[in-house]
């Protein structure tokens, strides 16, 4: 599978010539040389989405409070760690506002940048469990097209970034996303504690607005860096990021309007469970 990606890199000159086959620093890292396994996990994930609800149809929902608490707060810690690493690298390297190339050097700071990219990718694999927990608890309303779309696509996209373009320009959007996830998984962790926590979750609407702001930020940045002069960062990635982020922005905006702007959805937001009032963004 990697040979196909490498061939595409060569054919369309998608990366630096010495990176056509991937960043040699990460070649031995877990899953970096195994796109087949990543795609297999995505396929199994989609099969779970398709057949999981039918499997649970005649079964009682699982009670998973302890697991959910550990899972959500573990992801709070992981997201905070990745955010810290991305910000630390950006400060040490003196990231520019307009455009930031990748550091492919085999130095401490270069490896730290690549390591943060790998953890960001791997967090997307871990987050497949979001959907599994929804299905096992028969919270099928949460498994929307938006939810499945961004979970499945982000795993593949972040694999490519971690293997071929680890760091640089994409740290801006990735860091913002990790910050969103710190608050998002905190929300889900508190929600898992039970109805008594609902009075402390008044900020769910603002979290969705924060997610929308994230996508708008990525769009604006992608446009700015595309038109900025030579940056040694592949411009096609900024074009793709603009397209992909725009799809997420439209889906989340549609979710936001339905959840908070229409009368019927407002009633659901007021009377339904807190867990049905927010979508997870990756």
DOBAKE-78503 format. One record per residue (C-alpha): residue number from 0; y, x, z; residue in one letter. Coordinates in steps of 0.2 Angstrom, whole numbers. Layout:
residues N
lumro=NUM; north=Y; east=X; up=Z; zaba=A .
...
END
This chain:
residues 282
lumro=0; north=0; east=0; up=0; zaba=X .
lumro=1; north=12; east=14; up=4; zaba=X .
lumro=2; north=9; east=21; up=-13; zaba=X .
lumro=3; north=16; east=5; up=-21; zaba=X .
lumro=4; north=32; east=7; up=-10; zaba=X .
lumro=5; north=34; east=25; up=-14; zaba=X .
lumro=6; north=32; east=21; up=-33; zaba=X .
lumro=7; north=46; east=8; up=-32; zaba=X .
lumro=8; north=57; east=21; up=-22; zaba=X .
lumro=9; north=54; east=33; up=-37; zaba=X .
lumro=10; north=56; east=21; up=-51; zaba=X .
lumro=11; north=72; east=13; up=-44; zaba=X .
lumro=12; north=79; east=28; up=-35; zaba=X .
lumro=13; north=80; east=18; up=-19; zaba=X .
lumro=14; north=80; east=33; up=-6; zaba=X .
lumro=15; north=84; east=51; up=-6; zaba=X .
lumro=16; north=72; east=60; up=-17; zaba=X .
lumro=17; north=64; east=69; up=-3; zaba=X .
lumro=18; north=61; east=53; up=6; zaba=X .
lumro=19; north=52; east=43; up=-8; zaba=X .
lumro=20; north=36; east=45; up=2; zaba=X .
lumro=21; north=44; east=41; up=18; zaba=X .
lumro=22; north=53; east=51; up=32; zaba=X .
lumro=23; north=40; east=65; up=36; zaba=X .
lumro=24; north=46; east=65; up=54; zaba=X .
lumro=25; north=38; east=48; up=57; zaba=X .
lumro=26; north=23; east=49; up=46; zaba=X .
lumro=27; north=11; east=50; up=61; zaba=X .
lumro=28; north=19; east=37; up=71; zaba=X .
lumro=29; north=10; east=21; up=75; zaba=X .
lumro=30; north=9; east=9; up=60; zaba=X .
lumro=31; north=21; east=20; up=50; zaba=X .
lumro=32; north=8; east=25; up=37; zaba=X .
lumro=33; north=-1; east=9; up=38; zaba=X .
lumro=34; north=8; east=-5; up=29; zaba=X .
lumro=35; north=-8; east=-14; up=26; zaba=X .
lumro=36; north=-10; east=-17; up=44; zaba=X .
lumro=37; north=7; east=-23; up=46; zaba=X .
lumro=38; north=5; east=-35; up=31; zaba=X .
lumro=39; north=-12; east=-41; up=38; zaba=X .
lumro=40; north=-3; east=-45; up=55; zaba=X .
lumro=41; north=10; east=-55; up=45; zaba=X .
lumro=42; north=-4; east=-64; up=36; zaba=X .
lumro=43; north=-13; east=-68; up=52; zaba=X .
lumro=44; north=3; east=-74; up=60; zaba=X .
lumro=45; north=6; east=-86; up=46; zaba=X .
lumro=46; north=-12; east=-92; up=47; zaba=X .
lumro=47; north=-9; east=-95; up=66; zaba=X .
lumro=48; north=6; east=-105; up=62; zaba=X .
lumro=49; north=-3; east=-116; up=49; zaba=X .
lumro=50; north=-19; east=-119; up=59; zaba=X .
lumro=51; north=-14; east=-116; up=77; zaba=X .
lumro=52; north=-7; east=-133; up=80; zaba=X .
lumro=53; north=-23; east=-141; up=73; zaba=X .
lumro=54; north=-33; east=-130; up=85; zaba=X .
lumro=55; north=-23; east=-136; up=100; zaba=X .
lumro=56; north=-22; east=-154; up=95; zaba=X .
lumro=57; north=-36; east=-160; up=106; zaba=X .
lumro=58; north=-33; east=-147; up=120; zaba=X .
lumro=59; north=-22; east=-148; up=134; zaba=X .
lumro=60; north=-7; east=-136; up=134; zaba=X .
lumro=61; north=-9; east=-120; up=143; zaba=X .
lumro=62; north=1; east=-117; up=159; zaba=X .
lumro=63; north=8; east=-99; up=156; zaba=X .
lumro=64; north=22; east=-98; up=168; zaba=X .
lumro=65; north=18; east=-80; up=175; zaba=X .
lumro=66; north=14; east=-73; up=158; zaba=X .
lumro=67; north=30; east=-80; up=151; zaba=X .
lumro=68; north=40; east=-73; up=165; zaba=X .
lumro=69; north=33; east=-56; up=162; zaba=X .
lumro=70; north=34; east=-57; up=143; zaba=X .
lumro=71; north=52; east=-63; up=142; zaba=X .
lumro=72; north=59; east=-51; up=155; zaba=X .
lumro=73; north=49; east=-36; up=148; zaba=X .
lumro=74; north=58; east=-40; up=131; zaba=X .
lumro=75; north=74; east=-40; up=140; zaba=X .
lumro=76; north=71; east=-23; up=146; zaba=X .
lumro=77; north=64; east=-17; up=129; zaba=X .
lumro=78; north=79; east=-24; up=120; zaba=X .
lumro=79; north=91; east=-16; up=133; zaba=X .
lumro=80; north=83; east=0; up=130; zaba=X .
lumro=81; north=84; east=0; up=111; zaba=X .
lumro=82; north=102; east=-6; up=112; zaba=X .
lumro=83; north=106; east=8; up=124; zaba=X .
lumro=84; north=98; east=21; up=113; zaba=X .
lumro=85; north=107; east=15; up=97; zaba=X .
lumro=86; north=124; east=15; up=106; zaba=X .
lumro=87; north=120; east=32; up=113; zaba=X .
lumro=88; north=115; east=39; up=96; zaba=X .
lumro=89; north=131; east=32; up=88; zaba=X .
lumro=90; north=142; east=39; up=102; zaba=X .
lumro=91; north=134; east=57; up=101; zaba=X .
lumro=92; north=134; east=57; up=82; zaba=X .
lumro=93; north=152; east=50; up=81; zaba=X .
lumro=94; north=147; east=35; up=70; zaba=X .
lumro=95; north=161; east=30; up=58; zaba=X .
lumro=96; north=167; east=12; up=57; zaba=X .
lumro=97; north=167; east=11; up=38; zaba=X .
lumro=98; north=149; east=18; up=34; zaba=X .
lumro=99; north=136; east=29; up=42; zaba=X .
lumro=100; north=123; east=40; up=34; zaba=X .
lumro=101; north=106; east=43; up=41; zaba=X .
lumro=102; north=102; east=59; up=50; zaba=X .
lumro=103; north=85; east=66; up=43; zaba=X .
lumro=104; north=86; east=82; up=53; zaba=X .
lumro=105; north=72; east=87; up=64; zaba=X .
lumro=106; north=83; east=89; up=79; zaba=X .
lumro=107; north=83; east=80; up=96; zaba=X .
lumro=108; north=97; east=68; up=91; zaba=X .
lumro=109; north=89; east=65; up=74; zaba=X .
lumro=110; north=72; east=61; up=82; zaba=X .
lumro=111; north=80; east=50; up=95; zaba=X .
lumro=112; north=88; east=40; up=81; zaba=X .
lumro=113; north=71; east=38; up=72; zaba=X .
lumro=114; north=63; east=34; up=88; zaba=X .
lumro=115; north=75; east=19; up=91; zaba=X .
lumro=116; north=72; east=13; up=74; zaba=X .
lumro=117; north=53; east=13; up=77; zaba=X .
lumro=118; north=55; east=4; up=93; zaba=X .
lumro=119; north=66; east=-9; up=85; zaba=X .
lumro=120; north=52; east=-12; up=72; zaba=X .
lumro=121; north=38; east=-13; up=85; zaba=X .
lumro=122; north=48; east=-25; up=95; zaba=X .
lumro=123; north=47; east=-37; up=80; zaba=X .
lumro=124; north=28; east=-35; up=80; zaba=X .
lumro=125; north=28; east=-40; up=99; zaba=X .
lumro=126; north=39; east=-55; up=96; zaba=X .
lumro=127; north=25; east=-63; up=86; zaba=X .
lumro=128; north=19; east=-68; up=103; zaba=X .
lumro=129; north=34; east=-80; up=104; zaba=X .
lumro=130; north=26; east=-91; up=91; zaba=X .
lumro=131; north=9; east=-90; up=99; zaba=X .
lumro=132; north=15; east=-95; up=116; zaba=X .
lumro=133; north=24; east=-110; up=108; zaba=X .
lumro=134; north=8; east=-116; up=100; zaba=X .
lumro=135; north=-3; east=-113; up=115; zaba=X .
lumro=136; north=9; east=-123; up=125; zaba=X .
lumro=137; north=10; east=-137; up=112; zaba=X .
lumro=138; north=29; east=-134; up=109; zaba=X .
lumro=139; north=27; east=-136; up=90; zaba=X .
lumro=140; north=45; east=-142; up=88; zaba=X .
lumro=141; north=50; east=-124; up=91; zaba=X .
lumro=142; north=40; east=-118; up=77; zaba=X .
lumro=143; north=52; east=-122; up=64; zaba=X .
lumro=144; north=54; east=-115; up=46; zaba=X .
lumro=145; north=68; east=-104; up=52; zaba=X .
lumro=146; north=58; east=-97; up=67; zaba=X .
lumro=147; north=43; east=-93; up=56; zaba=X .
lumro=148; north=54; east=-86; up=41; zaba=X .
lumro=149; north=64; east=-73; up=52; zaba=X .
lumro=150; north=49; east=-68; up=62; zaba=X .
lumro=151; north=38; east=-64; up=47; zaba=X .
lumro=152; north=51; east=-56; up=36; zaba=X .
lumro=153; north=59; east=-45; up=49; zaba=X .
lumro=154; north=42; east=-37; up=53; zaba=X .
lumro=155; north=41; east=-31; up=35; zaba=X .
lumro=156; north=59; east=-27; up=33; zaba=X .
lumro=157; north=60; east=-16; up=49; zaba=X .
lumro=158; north=44; east=-7; up=44; zaba=X .
lumro=159; north=53; east=-1; up=29; zaba=X .
lumro=160; north=69; east=4; up=38; zaba=X .
lumro=161; north=59; east=13; up=51; zaba=X .
lumro=162; north=49; east=23; up=38; zaba=X .
lumro=163; north=62; east=27; up=25; zaba=X .
lumro=164; north=79; east=24; up=32; zaba=X .
lumro=165; north=78; east=26; up=51; zaba=X .
lumro=166; north=95; east=24; up=58; zaba=X .
lumro=167; north=113; east=26; up=52; zaba=X .
lumro=168; north=121; east=11; up=45; zaba=X .
lumro=169; north=108; east=-1; up=50; zaba=X .
lumro=170; north=111; east=3; up=69; zaba=X .
lumro=171; north=126; east=-8; up=69; zaba=X .
lumro=172; north=117; east=-24; up=65; zaba=X .
lumro=173; north=101; east=-18; up=74; zaba=X .
lumro=174; north=111; east=-14; up=90; zaba=X .
lumro=175; north=120; east=-31; up=89; zaba=X .
lumro=176; north=104; east=-40; up=87; zaba=X .
lumro=177; north=96; east=-31; up=102; zaba=X .
lumro=178; north=111; east=-36; up=113; zaba=X .
lumro=179; north=109; east=-54; up=107; zaba=X .
lumro=180; north=90; east=-52; up=113; zaba=X .
lumro=181; north=95; east=-46; up=130; zaba=X .
lumro=182; north=104; east=-63; up=133; zaba=X .
lumro=183; north=91; east=-73; up=123; zaba=X .
lumro=184; north=76; east=-67; up=132; zaba=X .
lumro=185; north=85; east=-69; up=149; zaba=X .
lumro=186; north=88; east=-87; up=144; zaba=X .
lumro=187; north=70; east=-90; up=140; zaba=X .
lumro=188; north=64; east=-80; up=156; zaba=X .
lumro=189; north=75; east=-91; up=167; zaba=X .
lumro=190; north=70; east=-107; up=157; zaba=X .
lumro=191; north=52; east=-103; up=161; zaba=X .
lumro=192; north=55; east=-103; up=179; zaba=X .
lumro=193; north=56; east=-122; up=179; zaba=X .
lumro=194; north=68; east=-137; up=178; zaba=X .
lumro=195; north=77; east=-131; up=194; zaba=X .
lumro=196; north=84; east=-117; up=183; zaba=X .
lumro=197; north=92; east=-129; up=171; zaba=X .
lumro=198; north=109; east=-130; up=180; zaba=X .
lumro=199; north=110; east=-111; up=177; zaba=X .
lumro=200; north=107; east=-113; up=158; zaba=X .
lumro=201; north=123; east=-121; up=153; zaba=X .
lumro=202; north=127; east=-107; up=141; zaba=X .
lumro=203; north=114; east=-110; up=129; zaba=X .
lumro=204; north=126; east=-117; up=116; zaba=X .
lumro=205; north=137; east=-101; up=117; zaba=X .
lumro=206; north=121; east=-90; up=114; zaba=X .
lumro=207; north=118; east=-99; up=98; zaba=X .
lumro=208; north=136; east=-96; up=93; zaba=X .
lumro=209; north=134; east=-78; up=98; zaba=X .
lumro=210; north=119; east=-77; up=86; zaba=X .
lumro=211; north=130; east=-85; up=72; zaba=X .
lumro=212; north=143; east=-71; up=76; zaba=X .
lumro=213; north=130; east=-58; up=74; zaba=X .
lumro=214; north=125; east=-64; up=56; zaba=X .
lumro=215; north=144; east=-65; up=51; zaba=X .
lumro=216; north=146; east=-47; up=58; zaba=X .
lumro=217; north=132; east=-41; up=47; zaba=X .
lumro=218; north=139; east=-49; up=32; zaba=X .
lumro=219; north=156; east=-42; up=34; zaba=X .
lumro=220; north=149; east=-25; up=38; zaba=X .
lumro=221; north=138; east=-25; up=23; zaba=X .
lumro=222; north=152; east=-29; up=11; zaba=X .
lumro=223; north=164; east=-16; up=19; zaba=X .
lumro=224; north=151; east=-2; up=18; zaba=X .
lumro=225; north=145; east=-7; up=0; zaba=X .
lumro=226; north=163; east=-4; up=-7; zaba=X .
lumro=227; north=166; east=11; up=4; zaba=X .
lumro=228; north=165; east=27; up=-6; zaba=X .
lumro=229; north=150; east=40; up=-5; zaba=X .
lumro=230; north=141; east=37; up=11; zaba=X .
lumro=231; north=124; east=44; up=8; zaba=X .
lumro=232; north=117; east=27; up=13; zaba=X .
lumro=233; north=108; east=17; up=0; zaba=X .
lumro=234; north=119; east=3; up=-7; zaba=X .
lumro=235; north=105; east=-8; up=-12; zaba=X .
lumro=236; north=101; east=-10; up=7; zaba=X .
lumro=237; north=118; east=-17; up=10; zaba=X .
lumro=238; north=116; east=-29; up=-4; zaba=X .
lumro=239; north=99; east=-35; up=3; zaba=X .
lumro=240; north=106; east=-36; up=21; zaba=X .
lumro=241; north=120; east=-47; up=15; zaba=X .
lumro=242; north=108; east=-58; up=6; zaba=X .
lumro=243; north=95; east=-59; up=20; zaba=X .
lumro=244; north=108; east=-61; up=34; zaba=X .
lumro=245; north=117; east=-75; up=24; zaba=X .
lumro=246; north=101; east=-85; up=23; zaba=X .
lumro=247; north=99; east=-83; up=42; zaba=X .
lumro=248; north=117; east=-88; up=44; zaba=X .
lumro=249; north=115; east=-104; up=34; zaba=X .
lumro=250; north=99; east=-108; up=43; zaba=X .
lumro=251; north=106; east=-105; up=60; zaba=X .
lumro=252; north=122; east=-114; up=56; zaba=X .
lumro=253; north=112; east=-129; up=50; zaba=X .
lumro=254; north=102; east=-129; up=67; zaba=X .
lumro=255; north=118; east=-127; up=77; zaba=X .
lumro=256; north=126; east=-142; up=68; zaba=X .
lumro=257; north=110; east=-153; up=71; zaba=X .
lumro=258; north=109; east=-148; up=89; zaba=X .
lumro=259; north=127; east=-149; up=94; zaba=X .
lumro=260; north=137; east=-158; up=82; zaba=X .
lumro=261; north=127; east=-174; up=77; zaba=X .
lumro=262; north=125; east=-188; up=89; zaba=X .
lumro=263; north=106; east=-190; up=89; zaba=X .
lumro=264; north=104; east=-171; up=92; zaba=X .
lumro=265; north=117; east=-171; up=105; zaba=X .
lumro=266; north=106; east=-184; up=114; zaba=X .
lumro=267; north=91; east=-173; up=112; zaba=X .
lumro=268; north=101; east=-158; up=119; zaba=X .
lumro=269; north=107; east=-168; up=134; zaba=X .
lumro=270; north=90; east=-176; up=139; zaba=X .
lumro=271; north=77; east=-164; up=131; zaba=X .
lumro=272; north=70; east=-148; up=138; zaba=X .
lumro=273; north=81; east=-133; up=138; zaba=X .
lumro=274; north=68; east=-124; up=128; zaba=X .
lumro=275; north=71; east=-135; up=113; zaba=X .
lumro=276; north=90; east=-131; up=112; zaba=X .
lumro=277; north=90; east=-114; up=105; zaba=X .
lumro=278; north=82; east=-104; up=91; zaba=X .
lumro=279; north=77; east=-86; up=93; zaba=X .
lumro=280; north=85; east=-74; up=81; zaba=X .
lumro=281; north=78; east=-58; up=75; zaba=X .
END
